[in-house]
């Protein structure tokens, strides 16, 4: 079949329209990912603030419950450790249950987490809503105090705080039991726990195992040098943990804010946009799929540090 001028123009228009859509999606994805990056930088100090409060409270209560002062400042007498089981009634009683249950006031720690993180997460959600308005050509600011946004931030923040606290308790329990089994005193165990609070149980055990490896395989290192290396190793783990939390939670909030903003601009469907560079197979498989906007809530991020986002279908 011969190619007429009219057909050639139609093909040219179709190609132009295709590249225009691709370019538009690229601009949208760029805006939303920059919003995620900016929000993660804003959220990270809040995450660190809460983890530091948690760390200080746990160590203070741990020393208060299992160690009492004796003599001058900084002098302690161990009243519960692996070597003095008969004299360690508080510890033995708690070990019969879950030692972390009475270790500190976990409810207070979670309340502090919610008070610090909820306003920050709500602000990040608003960033996503603002981006949705810009994408939709709406000259207005997204109202973060609307009931739907506030309810989402409250529910999501509570879930985040519970999960981080649960992981912290699990890791502390493992470290304490390990220390007691090795015959260590509670002040020594508390010293080991301090740099670990806020890490996942797996990360905590990785730090403990690394210390054991140094003791066994690097006998030339002094105790002070081993402590220094473990502190550096733990801080590296903390930076990774705080980065993962802030980036993932920023993605959650920006994605939710984007969808809520689209809804206010009467968008009915959205398209899954995937960052092809470094994207996982599952996210690549979702790329380009379209969903009703009410179905899209909660689908992204698909995993920690996910970079996927939503584009309106117009």
C-alpha positions as CSV (number, residue, x, y, z in Angstrom):
1,X,0.0,0.0,0.0
2,X,1.4,3.4,-1.0
3,X,2.1,6.0,1.7
4,X,-0.1,9.0,1.0
5,X,0.7,12.4,2.4
6,X,-2.3,12.3,4.8
7,X,-1.2,8.9,6.2
8,X,2.4,10.2,6.6
9,X,1.1,13.2,8.5
10,X,-1.0,10.9,10.8
11,X,2.0,8.7,11.5
12,X,4.1,11.8,12.2
13,X,1.4,13.1,14.6
14,X,1.2,9.7,16.4
15,X,5.0,9.6,16.9
16,X,5.0,13.2,18.1
17,X,2.2,12.5,20.5
18,X,4.0,9.3,21.8
19,X,7.2,11.2,22.5
20,X,5.3,14.1,24.1
21,X,3.7,11.6,26.5
22,X,7.0,10.0,27.3
23,X,8.6,13.3,27.9
24,X,5.7,14.4,30.2
25,X,5.9,11.2,32.2
26,X,9.6,11.7,32.5
27,X,9.1,15.2,33.9
28,X,6.4,14.0,36.3
29,X,8.7,11.2,37.6
30,X,11.6,13.6,37.9
31,X,9.5,16.1,40.0
32,X,8.1,13.3,42.3
33,X,11.5,11.7,42.9
34,X,13.1,15.0,43.7
35,X,10.3,15.6,46.2
36,X,11.1,12.2,47.7
37,X,14.8,13.1,48.0
38,X,14.1,16.5,49.5
39,X,11.6,15.0,51.9
40,X,14.0,12.2,53.0
41,X,16.6,14.9,53.9
42,X,14.0,16.7,56.0
43,X,12.7,13.5,57.7
44,X,16.1,12.0,58.6
45,X,17.0,14.4,61.5
46,X,13.5,13.6,63.0
47,X,14.2,9.9,62.8
48,X,17.6,10.4,64.4
49,X,16.1,12.6,67.2
50,X,13.6,9.9,68.1
51,X,16.2,7.1,68.0
52,X,18.5,9.1,70.3
53,X,15.6,9.7,72.8
54,X,14.8,6.0,72.7
55,X,18.5,5.1,73.2
56,X,18.9,7.4,76.2
57,X,15.7,6.3,77.9
58,X,16.5,2.5,77.5
59,X,20.0,2.8,78.9
60,X,18.9,5.0,81.8
61,X,16.1,2.7,82.8
62,X,18.3,-0.4,82.3
63,X,20.9,0.9,84.7
64,X,18.2,2.1,87.1
65,X,16.4,-1.3,87.2
66,X,19.4,-3.7,87.3
67,X,22.2,-1.6,88.8
68,X,22.3,0.7,91.8
69,X,24.9,3.3,92.8
70,X,27.4,2.5,95.4
71,X,29.9,5.0,96.8
72,X,31.0,7.9,94.7
73,X,29.7,9.1,91.3
74,X,30.1,6.6,88.5
75,X,30.7,3.7,90.9
76,X,28.2,0.8,90.5
77,X,27.6,-2.5,92.3
78,X,26.1,-5.1,90.0
79,X,22.9,-6.5,91.5
80,X,22.0,-8.8,88.6
81,X,24.3,-10.5,86.2
82,X,25.1,-14.0,84.9
83,X,27.8,-14.6,87.6
84,X,25.5,-13.8,90.5
85,X,22.3,-15.5,89.6
86,X,21.1,-16.1,93.2
87,X,21.4,-12.4,94.0
88,X,19.7,-11.2,90.8
89,X,16.0,-11.5,91.7
90,X,14.8,-8.7,89.4
91,X,16.7,-10.1,86.4
92,X,15.6,-13.7,87.1
93,X,12.0,-12.7,87.4
94,X,12.1,-10.7,84.1
95,X,14.0,-13.5,82.3
96,X,11.2,-15.9,83.1
97,X,9.0,-13.7,80.9
98,X,10.5,-11.3,78.3
99,X,13.3,-9.3,79.8
100,X,12.5,-6.3,77.5
101,X,8.9,-6.0,78.8
102,X,9.9,-4.3,82.0
103,X,13.2,-2.9,80.8
104,X,11.7,0.6,80.0
105,X,8.5,2.4,79.4
106,X,7.9,1.3,75.8
107,X,4.5,3.2,75.6
108,X,6.3,6.5,76.4
109,X,8.9,5.7,73.8
110,X,6.2,5.1,71.2
111,X,4.3,8.3,72.2
112,X,7.5,10.3,71.7
113,X,8.0,8.7,68.4
114,X,4.5,9.6,67.3
115,X,4.8,13.2,68.5
116,X,8.1,13.7,66.6
117,X,7.4,11.8,63.4
118,X,3.7,12.4,62.8
119,X,4.0,16.2,62.0
120,X,7.0,15.5,59.8
121,X,5.2,12.7,57.9
122,X,2.2,14.9,57.4
123,X,4.4,17.7,56.0
124,X,6.0,15.2,53.6
125,X,2.5,14.1,52.5
126,X,1.8,17.7,51.8
127,X,4.8,17.9,49.6
128,X,3.4,15.1,47.5
129,X,0.0,16.9,47.3
130,X,1.6,20.1,46.2
131,X,3.4,18.3,43.4
132,X,0.1,16.7,42.3
133,X,-1.4,20.2,42.1
134,X,1.5,21.5,40.1
135,X,1.3,18.5,37.7
136,X,-2.5,19.2,37.4
137,X,-2.0,22.9,36.7
138,X,-3.7,23.9,40.0
139,X,-2.4,27.1,41.5
140,X,-3.0,26.3,45.1
141,X,-1.4,24.7,48.1
142,X,-2.5,21.2,49.2
143,X,-4.3,21.4,52.6
144,X,-2.4,18.9,54.9
145,X,-4.9,19.4,57.7
146,X,-7.8,17.8,55.8
147,X,-9.3,14.8,57.8
148,X,-8.1,12.2,55.2
149,X,-4.5,13.3,55.3
150,X,-4.4,13.6,59.1
151,X,-5.9,10.2,59.6
152,X,-3.5,8.6,57.1
153,X,-0.5,10.2,58.8
154,X,-1.6,9.2,62.3
155,X,-2.3,5.5,61.2
156,X,0.9,5.2,59.2
157,X,3.1,6.9,61.8
158,X,1.8,4.6,64.6
159,X,2.5,1.6,62.4
160,X,6.1,2.8,61.7
161,X,6.8,3.5,65.4
162,X,5.4,0.1,66.5
163,X,7.6,-1.7,63.9
164,X,10.8,0.1,64.8
165,X,10.1,-0.4,68.6
166,X,9.4,-4.1,68.0
167,X,12.6,-4.6,66.1
168,X,14.5,-2.8,68.8
169,X,13.0,-4.9,71.6
170,X,13.8,-8.1,69.7
171,X,17.4,-7.1,69.2
172,X,17.9,-6.0,72.8
173,X,16.5,-9.2,74.1
174,X,19.0,-11.2,72.0
175,X,21.9,-9.0,73.1
176,X,21.0,-9.2,76.8
177,X,20.5,-13.0,76.7
178,X,23.8,-13.4,74.9
179,X,25.6,-11.2,77.4
180,X,24.2,-13.0,80.4
181,X,25.1,-16.4,78.9
182,X,28.7,-15.1,78.6
183,X,28.7,-14.0,82.2
184,X,28.8,-10.2,81.6
185,X,27.6,-7.7,84.1
186,X,24.6,-5.5,83.3
187,X,26.7,-2.3,83.1
188,X,28.8,-4.0,80.5
189,X,25.8,-5.2,78.6
190,X,24.2,-1.7,78.8
191,X,27.4,-0.3,77.3
192,X,27.2,-2.8,74.4
193,X,23.5,-2.0,73.8
194,X,23.8,1.8,73.7
195,X,25.2,2.1,70.2
196,X,22.8,-0.6,68.9
197,X,19.4,0.9,69.9
198,X,17.4,1.7,66.8
199,X,19.0,-1.0,64.6
200,X,17.1,-4.1,63.5
201,X,17.7,-7.3,65.4
202,X,19.7,-8.6,62.5
203,X,21.9,-5.5,62.4
204,X,22.4,-5.7,66.2
205,X,23.6,-9.3,65.9
206,X,25.9,-8.3,63.0
207,X,27.6,-5.8,65.2
208,X,27.9,-8.3,68.1
209,X,29.3,-10.9,65.8
210,X,31.8,-8.5,64.3
211,X,33.0,-7.7,67.8
212,X,33.4,-11.4,68.6
213,X,35.3,-11.8,65.3
214,X,37.7,-9.0,66.2
215,X,38.4,-10.5,69.6
216,X,39.1,-13.9,68.2
217,X,41.0,-13.0,65.0
218,X,42.7,-9.8,66.0
219,X,44.4,-10.5,69.3
220,X,46.9,-7.7,68.8
221,X,44.1,-5.1,69.2
222,X,43.5,-3.6,72.6
223,X,40.1,-3.5,74.2
224,X,39.9,0.2,73.6
225,X,40.7,-0.2,69.9
226,X,38.1,-2.9,69.5
227,X,35.5,-0.7,71.2
228,X,36.5,2.1,68.8
229,X,36.1,-0.1,65.7
230,X,32.8,-1.5,66.9
231,X,31.5,2.1,67.5
232,X,32.5,3.0,64.0
233,X,30.9,-0.1,62.6
234,X,27.7,0.5,64.6
235,X,27.5,4.1,63.5
236,X,27.7,3.0,59.9
237,X,24.8,0.6,60.5
238,X,22.9,3.4,62.1
239,X,23.4,5.7,59.1
240,X,22.2,3.0,56.8
241,X,19.1,2.3,59.1
242,X,18.2,6.0,59.4
243,X,18.6,6.5,55.7
244,X,16.4,3.5,54.9
245,X,13.7,4.6,57.2
246,X,13.7,8.2,56.0
247,X,13.8,7.4,52.3
248,X,11.1,4.7,52.6
249,X,8.8,6.7,54.7
250,X,9.2,9.7,52.5
251,X,8.3,7.6,49.5
252,X,5.1,6.4,51.4
253,X,4.1,9.9,52.3
254,X,4.9,11.5,48.9
255,X,3.1,8.7,47.0
256,X,0.0,9.0,49.3
257,X,0.0,12.8,49.1
258,X,0.3,12.6,45.3
259,X,-2.7,10.3,45.1
260,X,-4.7,12.6,47.4
261,X,-3.7,15.6,45.3
262,X,-4.8,13.9,42.1
263,X,-8.1,13.0,43.6
264,X,-8.7,16.7,44.4
265,X,-8.0,17.5,40.8
266,X,-10.6,14.8,39.7
267,X,-8.1,12.4,38.3
268,X,-9.8,8.9,38.0
269,X,-6.8,6.7,37.0
270,X,-3.1,6.7,37.5
271,X,-0.2,5.0,35.8
272,X,2.7,3.2,37.6
273,X,6.0,4.9,36.7
274,X,9.2,2.9,37.4
275,X,12.8,4.1,37.6
276,X,14.4,1.8,35.1
277,X,17.9,2.4,36.5
278,X,18.3,-0.1,39.3
279,X,14.7,-1.0,39.5
280,X,13.8,-4.5,40.7
281,X,12.0,-7.0,38.5
282,X,8.7,-6.7,40.3
283,X,8.6,-2.9,39.8
284,X,9.7,-3.2,36.1
285,X,6.8,-5.6,35.6
286,X,4.4,-3.0,37.0
287,X,5.7,-0.2,34.9
288,X,3.0,1.4,32.7
289,X,0.2,-0.4,34.4
290,X,-2.9,1.7,35.0
291,X,-5.1,1.6,38.1
292,X,-8.2,3.2,39.4
293,X,-7.0,5.8,41.8
294,X,-8.9,4.3,44.8
295,X,-7.0,1.0,44.1
296,X,-3.6,2.7,44.0
297,X,-3.5,3.7,47.7
298,X,-0.9,1.7,49.5
299,X,0.6,0.0,46.5
300,X,3.7,2.2,46.5
301,X,6.4,2.0,47.6
302,X,6.6,-1.7,46.7
303,X,9.6,-2.3,48.9
304,X,12.1,-0.3,51.1
305,X,13.7,2.6,49.2
306,X,11.4,2.1,46.2
307,X,11.6,4.9,43.6
308,X,8.4,4.3,41.8
309,X,5.7,7.0,41.5
310,X,2.3,7.8,40.0
311,X,1.4,9.7,36.9
312,X,-2.2,10.8,36.2
313,X,-4.0,9.2,33.3
314,X,-5.5,12.1,31.2
